[in-house]
Amino acid sequence: MLRELGLDVEKYYSSEIDKDAIWVQLHNFGDQIIHLGDVREVTSAVLDDMGEIHLLIGGFKTSHRMRKNLSQNYL
């Protein structure tokens, strides 16, 4: 989506822990991703090392049942 909007992604940080979501990230962005692991374990030192962040996107965890329902409804 970011590429489609013409936005250049210099660095892609991810704190994803879901294996399926990580696979999608790897498929879409390959070696551009810097995996940070569990967001609950990201420290202020890690954030300081990252430098300036121009865009932060977050979401909530969905249950397996909700993902199944969403895929069945083509959402």
FENTAQUI-V228042 format. One record per pair of residues at least 12 apart in sequence whose ideal C-beta (glycine too) atoms are under 10 Angstrom apart, sorted by the first residue. I is the first residue (numbers start at 1). J is the second residue. If there is no record, write none. Layout:
i: [I | I]
j: [J | J]
This chain:
i: [1 | 1 | 2 | 2 | 2 | 2 | 3 | 3 | 7 | 7 | 9 | 9 | 9 | 9 | 9 | 10 | 10 | 11 | 11 | 11 | 11 | 11 | 11 | 11 | 12 | 12 | 12 | 12 | 12 | 12 | 12 | 12 | 12 | 13 | 13 | 13 | 13 | 13 | 13 | 13 | 13 | 13 | 13 | 13 | 14 | 14 | 14 | 14 | 14 | 14 | 14 | 14 | 14 | 15 | 15 | 15 | 15 | 15 | 15 | 15 | 15 | 15 | 15 | 16 | 16 | 16 | 16 | 16 | 16 | 16 | 17 | 17 | 17 | 17 | 17 | 17 | 17 | 17 | 18 | 18 | 18 | 20 | 21 | 21 | 22 | 34 | 36 | 39]
j: [28 | 57 | 28 | 29 | 55 | 57 | 28 | 29 | 54 | 55 | 29 | 32 | 33 | 54 | 55 | 32 | 54 | 32 | 33 | 34 | 50 | 51 | 53 | 54 | 25 | 28 | 29 | 30 | 31 | 32 | 33 | 34 | 35 | 32 | 33 | 34 | 35 | 36 | 42 | 46 | 47 | 50 | 53 | 56 | 26 | 29 | 32 | 33 | 34 | 35 | 36 | 37 | 39 | 35 | 36 | 37 | 38 | 39 | 40 | 41 | 42 | 46 | 58 | 33 | 35 | 36 | 37 | 38 | 39 | 59 | 35 | 36 | 37 | 38 | 39 | 40 | 41 | 61 | 61 | 62 | 67 | 67 | 59 | 61 | 35 | 50 | 50 | 58]
